[in-house]
Amino acid sequence: MTLRPDIASRLRRDPAGLVCAVVQQHDTGEVLMVGWMDDEALDRTLRQGRVTFWSRSRQEYWRKGDTSGHVQYVRSVALDCDGDALLVTVDQVGAACHTGRRSCFMAGGDLGAVVGAALHPGVHEEPGSPGEGRSGADQG
């Protein structure tokens, strides 16, 4: 089969013809992994109820869980506003990461970013910092 034209026309693919797919657990919101889909992988995902990716390293399709048993059952698929990323919500069975961890982001680890917080509604900068007092809409 082929991807429906009304969906295919909305995708902004990279030079290899791929779109980034962020996979998220449907009930907790936990981000599990990122994979890549071409039109065929997306079509299979939409039609079969199981997530299919394009493997950039192996240059072949793979359906999550076929060898590991760690299946991703599709709950929804959404396209972002730019058409260059998909959000696939799933019911994950077992580990999502090839390392055996629940999430690929657990396996990669925290990078120690400074945690920011809004001072009050509409202000996103510390006093005296560049852009002080500008709202998010003003920051471009």
Secondary structure, 3 states (H helix, E strand, C coil): CCCCHHHHCCCCCCCCCCEEEEEEECCCCCEEEEEEECHHHHHHHHHHCECEEEECCCCEEEECCCCCCCCEEEEEEEECCCCCEEEEEEEECCCCCCCCCCCHHHHHCCCCCCCCCCCECCECCCCCCCCCCCCHHHCC
